[in-house]
């Protein structure tokens, strides 16, 4: 059953333009699904609706990392309720994020297809470090942006995020492969709580943390903050047991002693602990104890905001020209010494071509413009490694790096376009039946061919016409300009041969 009911705000039904639109964030966590609907007011979010339901997605993973039918049905029942609230919101004002369990599940594609139908919105699967970035963003805005360095810990159902940073900028981001559901299932799955099982769980948490512990302890921090359900539940137990406002090593030990006294999960009677959290609290306490010991934490405060608030602030950034993805692209351009002038020329031409064919090629979504633009910005990324096969080097980097702000599908799409921007254009480069990526790749390729001489002079007027029914592409250029650029004429002929291998016909026409 849901822990909270909707607190509905009245909808705008008078037909007036909404000057303060609602923003929706849905965190499909491994333990709970969290929905937040908010508006922006003077740089801060004003919450309109909150909804949380404990689904325990991670509990449905079998030995082969497949989600069980039972947990999928439970999740879909929840998502159908959430869909009622999200469907009226504009597509660009909603972000639905899947985390650890959906990263692991080998049948996540089937789950996502059903879930998107229930919600009426797309779902993004984010990396662990992107999850950590969003958590830190939410906590920073909640507690206020300070100059002091903060350590933030979030224990989820299937993973634990640990972040170090100042202001709203993370400096160290780590996602550890342990969560309250997975740890409880492994060490307390039979319902018994013993010193042996607790010690084993704490030791496992410390082993998982050990390789990265120095990244946090060496720079140090002024305040340690815990967030999300598990740590806030532990903080409530501490508050009601001893009156302490912070979690300390002593209060954690007292909590563990009470779990020992209970002996079984069914007998847990900790003050302030909700019944539905009892099956996973032992695993969560063990992880927090391992983190306290591994990092030498002496005191931890708590925050109510977490990933869902971070998603809202990230949405605001995208709408207010402060998109984290643009910042990531700019940092890659600097790091790999990409020729900014050339990438800008290619970007402008590629987007001009897109505007001419967007209707006929069904590329009108703003998302496609972003993907094409980023691919144009980064198409020469691999040159810093080697000119030979640089498109392959660039694609490999983009496919495997942590790119703040990017979902895994977005990251994969940009990498695919970079891989496909030159040489052979075989169907094996693209996901099956992905006409969108193939068409975007063609636009990028044409823009690159037209700018091969890297000239700072503007191109002449270009006319691109396509026929989606027979894969015909007609590129119109001034005859005089082509006569003055004979190499470009040859390059376009070669490109026509490459496209023919992918069943597209390119015709160059002059006027």
C-alpha positions as CSV (number, residue, x, y, z in Angstrom):
1,X,0.0,0.0,0.0
2,X,1.2,3.6,-0.6
3,X,2.8,5.4,2.3
4,X,1.4,8.7,1.2
5,X,-1.7,9.8,-0.8
6,X,-1.7,12.6,-3.4
7,X,-2.2,16.1,-2.2
8,X,-3.7,17.4,-5.3
9,X,-3.5,21.0,-6.4
10,X,-6.3,22.4,-8.7
11,X,-5.5,22.1,-12.4
12,X,-5.7,25.0,-14.8
13,X,-8.9,24.5,-16.7
14,X,-9.7,28.1,-17.9
15,X,-7.5,27.8,-21.0
16,X,-5.1,30.5,-19.9
17,X,-1.4,30.1,-20.6
18,X,0.4,28.5,-17.7
19,X,3.2,30.9,-16.7
20,X,4.4,28.6,-13.9
21,X,4.1,25.1,-15.3
22,X,4.2,22.0,-13.1
23,X,7.4,19.9,-13.2
24,X,7.3,16.2,-12.5
25,X,10.0,13.9,-11.2
26,X,9.6,10.2,-10.7
27,X,12.4,8.1,-9.1
28,X,11.9,4.4,-9.8
29,X,14.1,3.2,-7.0
30,X,15.0,-0.3,-6.1
31,X,13.0,-0.1,-2.9
32,X,10.4,2.7,-3.4
33,X,8.9,4.7,-6.2
34,X,8.9,8.4,-5.4
35,X,6.9,11.0,-7.3
36,X,7.3,14.8,-6.9
37,X,5.4,17.5,-8.6
38,X,6.5,21.0,-8.1
39,X,6.6,24.5,-9.6
40,X,9.5,27.0,-9.5
41,X,9.4,30.1,-7.4
42,X,12.4,32.5,-7.2
43,X,14.9,29.9,-7.9
44,X,13.5,27.3,-5.5
45,X,10.9,24.6,-6.0
46,X,7.5,24.7,-4.4
47,X,6.1,21.2,-3.9
48,X,2.6,20.6,-5.0
49,X,2.3,16.8,-4.8
50,X,4.3,14.0,-3.2
51,X,3.7,10.3,-3.4
52,X,5.7,7.4,-2.3
53,X,5.0,3.7,-2.6
54,X,7.3,0.9,-1.5
55,X,7.5,-1.5,-4.4
56,X,10.7,-3.3,-3.5
57,X,11.8,-3.8,-7.1
58,X,15.1,-5.3,-6.1
59,X,13.4,-8.0,-4.1
60,X,12.0,-9.3,-7.4
61,X,15.4,-10.0,-9.0
62,X,16.2,-13.7,-9.3
63,X,19.6,-15.5,-9.5
64,X,19.7,-14.6,-13.2
65,X,18.9,-10.9,-12.6
66,X,15.4,-11.2,-14.1
67,X,12.5,-9.4,-12.6
68,X,9.8,-11.7,-11.4
69,X,6.3,-11.5,-12.8
70,X,5.0,-10.8,-9.3
71,X,7.1,-7.7,-8.8
72,X,6.5,-6.4,-12.3
73,X,2.7,-6.6,-11.7
74,X,3.1,-4.9,-8.4
75,X,5.2,-2.1,-10.1
76,X,2.7,-1.7,-12.9
77,X,-0.2,-1.3,-10.5
78,X,1.7,1.5,-8.8
79,X,2.7,3.1,-12.1
80,X,-0.9,3.2,-13.4
81,X,-1.8,5.3,-10.4
82,X,1.2,7.5,-10.9
83,X,0.3,7.8,-14.6
84,X,-2.9,9.5,-13.7
85,X,-1.0,12.4,-12.2
86,X,1.8,12.6,-14.8
87,X,-0.1,12.3,-18.1
88,X,-1.4,15.9,-18.0
89,X,2.1,17.3,-17.6
90,X,4.0,18.4,-20.7
91,X,6.6,15.9,-21.9
92,X,9.5,18.4,-21.5
93,X,8.4,19.0,-17.9
94,X,8.7,15.4,-16.7
95,X,11.7,13.2,-16.1
96,X,11.3,9.6,-15.1
97,X,14.5,7.9,-13.9
98,X,15.3,4.3,-13.3
99,X,18.2,3.3,-11.0
100,X,20.1,0.2,-9.9
101,X,17.6,-2.6,-10.3
102,X,16.6,-1.5,-13.8
103,X,20.3,-1.2,-14.6
104,X,20.9,-4.8,-13.5
105,X,17.7,-6.5,-14.7
106,X,18.2,-8.4,-18.0
107,X,14.5,-8.0,-18.8
108,X,14.4,-4.3,-18.1
109,X,13.5,-3.5,-21.7
110,X,10.2,-5.3,-21.4
111,X,9.6,-3.7,-18.0
112,X,10.3,-0.2,-19.4
113,X,8.0,-0.7,-22.4
114,X,5.1,-1.6,-20.1
115,X,6.0,1.1,-17.7
116,X,6.1,3.9,-20.3
117,X,2.7,2.8,-21.6
118,X,1.3,3.1,-18.0
119,X,2.9,6.5,-17.3
120,X,2.6,8.1,-20.7
121,X,6.2,9.3,-20.4
122,X,9.6,8.0,-21.4
123,X,11.9,6.4,-18.8
124,X,15.6,7.0,-18.5
125,X,18.0,4.5,-17.0
126,X,20.8,6.5,-15.4
127,X,24.3,5.4,-14.3
128,X,25.1,5.1,-10.6
129,X,27.2,8.3,-10.8
130,X,24.5,10.2,-12.5
131,X,22.2,9.0,-9.7
132,X,24.7,10.3,-7.2
133,X,25.0,13.7,-9.0
134,X,21.2,14.2,-8.8
135,X,21.1,13.2,-5.1
136,X,23.8,15.8,-4.3
137,X,22.0,18.4,-6.4
138,X,18.8,17.8,-4.4
139,X,20.5,17.9,-1.0
140,X,22.5,21.0,-1.8
141,X,19.5,23.0,-2.7
142,X,17.6,21.7,0.3
143,X,20.2,22.6,2.9
144,X,21.4,25.7,1.1
145,X,24.6,26.2,-1.0
146,X,27.6,26.6,1.3
147,X,31.3,26.9,0.9
148,X,32.0,24.0,3.3
149,X,32.6,20.5,1.9
150,X,29.8,18.0,2.5
151,X,29.7,14.3,2.5
152,X,26.4,12.9,1.4
153,X,25.3,9.3,1.8
154,X,22.1,7.8,0.3
155,X,21.3,4.1,0.9
156,X,18.8,2.9,-1.7
157,X,17.3,-0.5,-2.2
158,X,20.0,-1.8,-4.6
159,X,22.8,0.7,-4.4
160,X,24.4,3.2,-2.1
161,X,25.6,6.6,-3.3
162,X,28.4,8.5,-1.6
163,X,29.2,12.0,-2.7
164,X,31.7,14.7,-1.7
165,X,31.3,18.3,-2.8
166,X,31.0,22.0,-2.2
167,X,28.1,24.4,-3.1
168,X,26.1,22.3,-5.6
169,X,29.1,20.9,-7.4
170,X,30.1,17.3,-6.6
171,X,33.8,16.6,-6.4
172,X,33.7,12.8,-5.9
173,X,30.8,10.6,-7.0
174,X,30.6,6.9,-6.2
175,X,27.8,4.3,-6.5
176,X,28.4,1.2,-4.5
177,X,26.8,-2.2,-5.3
178,X,24.9,-2.6,-2.1
179,X,21.4,-1.5,-0.9
180,X,19.0,-2.2,2.0
181,X,16.9,-4.6,0.0
182,X,19.8,-6.6,-1.6
183,X,21.8,-6.7,1.7
184,X,18.8,-7.8,3.7
185,X,17.9,-10.4,1.2
186,X,21.4,-11.8,1.3
187,X,22.2,-11.8,5.0
188,X,18.7,-11.7,6.7
189,X,16.7,-13.4,4.0
190,X,15.4,-16.2,6.4
191,X,14.1,-13.6,8.8
192,X,16.7,-14.2,11.5
193,X,19.0,-11.4,12.9
194,X,22.1,-12.7,14.6
195,X,25.5,-11.2,15.5
196,X,27.1,-13.5,12.9
197,X,24.8,-12.3,10.1
198,X,25.1,-8.7,11.1
199,X,28.9,-8.8,11.3
200,X,29.0,-10.5,7.9
201,X,26.8,-7.7,6.4
202,X,28.8,-4.9,8.0
203,X,32.0,-6.5,6.8
204,X,30.6,-6.8,3.2
205,X,29.7,-3.1,3.3
206,X,33.2,-2.2,4.4
207,X,34.8,-4.4,1.7
208,X,32.6,-2.7,-1.0
209,X,33.6,0.7,0.3
210,X,37.3,0.1,0.8
211,X,38.6,0.7,-2.8
212,X,37.1,4.2,-2.8
213,X,37.3,5.2,0.8
214,X,40.5,7.2,0.4
215,X,38.8,9.5,-2.2
216,X,36.6,10.7,0.6
217,X,38.8,10.6,3.7
218,X,41.8,12.3,2.1
219,X,40.1,15.6,1.3
220,X,37.8,15.3,4.3
221,X,34.5,17.1,5.0
222,X,32.9,19.6,7.4
223,X,29.5,18.0,7.6
224,X,28.1,14.5,6.9
225,X,24.6,14.3,5.6
226,X,22.4,11.2,5.2
227,X,19.3,11.2,3.0
228,X,16.4,9.1,1.7
229,X,14.2,6.5,3.4
230,X,16.7,4.2,5.1
231,X,18.9,6.8,6.8
232,X,15.9,9.0,7.7
233,X,14.2,5.9,9.2
234,X,17.4,5.2,11.3
235,X,17.5,8.9,12.4
236,X,13.8,8.7,13.5
237,X,14.6,5.6,15.6
238,X,17.6,7.5,17.2
239,X,15.4,10.5,17.9
240,X,12.6,8.5,19.5
241,X,15.0,6.3,21.4
242,X,17.5,8.7,22.8
243,X,16.4,12.2,21.7
244,X,19.5,12.6,19.6
245,X,19.3,14.9,16.6
246,X,22.1,13.2,14.8
247,X,23.2,9.7,14.1
248,X,26.4,8.7,15.9
249,X,28.5,5.6,16.2
250,X,27.0,5.1,19.6
251,X,23.4,5.4,18.5
252,X,24.0,3.1,15.6
253,X,25.4,0.5,18.0
254,X,22.3,0.9,20.2
255,X,20.1,0.4,17.1
256,X,22.0,-2.8,16.2
257,X,21.6,-4.1,19.8
258,X,17.9,-3.6,19.6
259,X,17.9,-5.6,16.3
260,X,19.8,-8.4,18.1
261,X,17.2,-8.4,20.9
262,X,14.4,-8.8,18.3
263,X,16.2,-11.9,16.9
264,X,13.8,-12.0,13.9
265,X,12.5,-9.5,11.4
266,X,8.9,-10.2,12.6
267,X,9.7,-9.2,16.1
268,X,11.4,-5.9,15.3
269,X,9.8,-3.2,17.4
270,X,11.9,-0.1,16.9
271,X,10.2,3.2,17.8
272,X,9.2,5.3,14.7
273,X,9.9,2.5,12.3
274,X,7.1,1.8,9.7
275,X,6.0,-1.8,9.4
276,X,6.7,-2.0,5.7
277,X,10.3,-0.9,6.3
278,X,11.0,-3.7,8.9
279,X,12.0,-6.4,6.3
280,X,14.9,-4.2,5.0
281,X,16.0,-2.2,8.0
282,X,18.7,-4.7,9.2
283,X,20.4,-4.5,5.8
284,X,20.3,-0.7,5.8
285,X,21.7,-0.4,9.4
286,X,24.5,-2.8,8.4
287,X,25.4,-0.7,5.4
288,X,25.4,2.5,7.4
289,X,27.5,0.9,10.1
290,X,30.0,-0.2,7.5
291,X,30.1,3.4,6.0
292,X,30.6,4.9,9.5
293,X,33.4,2.6,10.3
294,X,35.0,2.7,6.8
295,X,35.0,6.5,6.6
296,X,35.4,7.3,10.2
297,X,32.2,9.3,10.5
298,X,31.5,10.7,14.0
299,X,28.2,12.4,13.4
300,X,25.6,12.5,10.6
301,X,22.7,14.9,10.1
302,X,19.9,14.1,7.7
303,X,18.1,15.8,4.8
304,X,14.6,15.3,3.5
305,X,15.5,16.1,-0.1
306,X,17.2,13.6,-2.4
307,X,17.2,12.4,-6.0
308,X,13.6,13.4,-6.9
309,X,14.3,17.0,-5.8
310,X,17.6,16.9,-7.8
311,X,15.7,15.8,-10.9
312,X,13.4,18.8,-10.6
313,X,16.4,21.2,-10.2
314,X,18.0,19.5,-13.2
315,X,14.9,20.0,-15.2
316,X,14.9,23.7,-14.2
317,X,18.5,23.9,-15.3
318,X,17.7,22.5,-18.8
319,X,14.9,25.0,-19.2
320,X,16.9,28.0,-18.0
321,X,19.9,27.4,-20.3
322,X,22.0,25.7,-17.5
323,X,21.9,22.2,-18.8
324,X,24.3,19.8,-17.1
325,X,24.7,17.9,-20.4
326,X,25.9,21.0,-22.2
327,X,28.4,21.5,-19.4
328,X,29.6,17.9,-19.8
329,X,30.0,18.4,-23.5
330,X,32.0,21.6,-23.0
331,X,34.3,19.9,-20.5
332,X,34.9,17.0,-23.0
333,X,35.8,19.5,-25.7
334,X,38.4,21.1,-23.4
335,X,39.8,17.8,-22.2
336,X,40.2,16.2,-25.6
337,X,41.2,19.4,-27.4
338,X,38.4,19.3,-29.9
339,X,38.5,22.0,-32.6
340,X,35.7,24.2,-31.3
341,X,35.4,26.2,-34.5
342,X,35.0,23.1,-36.7
343,X,32.6,21.4,-34.4
344,X,30.5,24.6,-34.3
345,X,30.4,24.8,-38.1
346,X,29.3,21.2,-38.4
347,X,26.7,21.7,-35.6
348,X,25.1,24.7,-37.3
349,X,24.9,23.0,-40.7
350,X,23.6,19.7,-39.3
351,X,20.9,21.5,-37.4
352,X,20.0,23.6,-40.5
353,X,19.6,20.3,-42.5
354,X,17.5,18.9,-39.6
355,X,15.1,21.8,-39.8
356,X,14.6,21.2,-43.5
357,X,13.7,17.5,-43.2
358,X,12.3,17.2,-39.6
359,X,8.7,16.9,-40.8
360,X,9.2,14.4,-43.5
361,X,11.6,12.3,-41.5
362,X,9.6,12.4,-38.2
363,X,12.4,14.2,-36.4
364,X,10.4,17.0,-34.8
365,X,11.0,16.1,-31.2
366,X,13.4,18.6,-29.4
367,X,15.3,15.6,-28.1
368,X,16.6,14.8,-31.6
369,X,18.0,18.3,-32.0
370,X,19.9,17.9,-28.8
371,X,21.4,14.5,-29.7
372,X,22.4,15.7,-33.2
373,X,24.0,18.8,-31.8
374,X,26.0,17.0,-29.1
375,X,27.2,14.4,-31.7
376,X,28.3,17.3,-33.9
377,X,30.2,18.9,-31.0
378,X,32.0,15.7,-30.2
379,X,32.4,14.0,-33.6
380,X,36.2,14.6,-33.5
381,X,36.6,13.6,-29.9
382,X,38.7,10.6,-30.8
383,X,41.4,12.6,-32.7
384,X,43.2,13.2,-29.4
385,X,43.9,9.5,-29.3
386,X,44.6,8.8,-32.9
387,X,43.6,10.1,-36.3
388,X,43.3,6.6,-37.6
389,X,39.9,5.3,-36.8
390,X,39.2,8.4,-34.6
391,X,35.4,7.9,-35.0
392,X,35.8,4.5,-33.3
393,X,37.9,5.9,-30.5
394,X,35.4,8.7,-29.9
395,X,32.5,6.4,-29.8
396,X,34.2,4.0,-27.4
397,X,35.0,6.9,-25.0
398,X,31.4,8.2,-25.2
399,X,29.9,4.8,-24.7
400,X,32.0,4.0,-21.6
401,X,32.6,7.3,-19.8
402,X,30.5,8.7,-17.0
403,X,28.8,11.7,-18.6
404,X,27.0,13.9,-15.9
405,X,23.5,14.8,-17.0
406,X,23.2,12.1,-19.6
407,X,20.9,9.1,-19.3
408,X,22.3,5.8,-20.6
409,X,20.2,5.8,-23.8
410,X,21.1,9.4,-24.6
411,X,24.8,8.6,-24.1
412,X,24.5,5.5,-26.3
413,X,22.8,7.5,-29.0
414,X,25.5,10.2,-29.1
415,X,28.2,7.5,-29.2
416,X,26.4,5.7,-32.1
417,X,26.2,8.9,-34.1
418,X,29.9,9.6,-33.5
419,X,30.8,6.1,-34.6
420,X,28.7,6.4,-37.7
421,X,29.8,9.8,-38.9
422,X,32.3,8.6,-41.4
423,X,33.3,5.6,-43.5
424,X,30.9,2.7,-43.8
425,X,27.3,3.1,-42.7
426,X,26.2,-0.5,-42.1
427,X,23.0,-1.5,-40.4
428,X,25.0,-3.2,-37.7
429,X,26.0,0.2,-36.3
430,X,22.4,0.9,-35.2
431,X,19.9,-0.7,-32.9
432,X,17.4,-2.8,-34.9
433,X,14.8,-0.7,-36.8
434,X,16.1,2.6,-35.4
435,X,15.3,4.8,-38.3
436,X,15.7,7.9,-36.2
437,X,19.4,7.3,-35.5
438,X,20.2,6.4,-39.1
439,X,18.6,9.6,-40.4
440,X,20.4,11.7,-37.8
441,X,23.6,10.0,-38.8
442,X,23.0,10.9,-42.4
443,X,22.5,14.6,-41.5
444,X,25.7,14.6,-39.5
445,X,27.6,13.0,-42.3
446,X,26.4,15.5,-44.9
447,X,27.3,18.4,-42.6
448,X,30.8,17.0,-42.1
449,X,31.4,16.4,-45.8
450,X,30.4,20.0,-46.6
451,X,32.9,21.3,-44.0
452,X,35.8,19.0,-44.9
453,X,38.1,21.8,-45.9
454,X,37.5,23.4,-42.4
455,X,37.1,26.8,-44.0
456,X,35.9,29.7,-41.8
457,X,33.8,31.0,-44.7
458,X,30.0,30.4,-44.6
459,X,28.5,27.8,-46.8
460,X,26.1,28.9,-49.6
461,X,22.4,28.2,-49.4
462,X,21.7,24.5,-49.1
463,X,18.5,22.8,-49.9
464,X,17.8,19.3,-48.6
465,X,14.7,17.3,-49.6
466,X,13.8,13.8,-48.6
467,X,11.2,11.2,-49.5
468,X,10.5,8.9,-46.5
469,X,8.7,6.4,-48.8
470,X,11.7,5.5,-51.0
471,X,14.7,6.6,-49.0
472,X,15.6,9.3,-51.6
473,X,17.7,12.3,-50.5
474,X,18.2,15.3,-52.8
475,X,20.9,17.8,-51.8
476,X,20.8,21.1,-53.7
477,X,23.8,23.4,-54.0
478,X,24.7,26.3,-56.2
479,X,26.5,25.1,-59.3
480,X,29.1,27.8,-59.2
481,X,30.0,26.9,-55.6
482,X,30.4,23.2,-56.5
483,X,32.6,24.2,-59.5
484,X,34.8,26.1,-57.1
485,X,35.0,23.2,-54.7
486,X,35.8,20.1,-56.8
487,X,37.0,18.1,-53.9
488,X,33.6,18.5,-52.2
489,X,31.9,17.2,-55.4
490,X,34.1,14.1,-55.2
491,X,33.4,13.7,-51.5
492,X,29.6,13.9,-52.1
493,X,29.9,11.2,-54.8
494,X,31.8,9.0,-52.3
495,X,29.2,9.7,-49.7
496,X,26.5,8.7,-52.1
497,X,28.2,5.3,-52.4
498,X,28.4,4.9,-48.6
499,X,24.7,5.8,-48.3
500,X,23.7,3.4,-51.1
501,X,25.2,0.5,-49.0
502,X,22.6,1.5,-46.3
503,X,19.8,1.6,-48.9
504,X,19.6,5.3,-49.3
505,X,19.9,7.2,-52.6
506,X,21.7,10.6,-52.5
507,X,21.3,12.9,-55.5
508,X,23.3,16.1,-55.7
509,X,21.4,18.8,-57.7
510,X,22.6,22.2,-58.7
511,X,20.8,25.5,-59.2
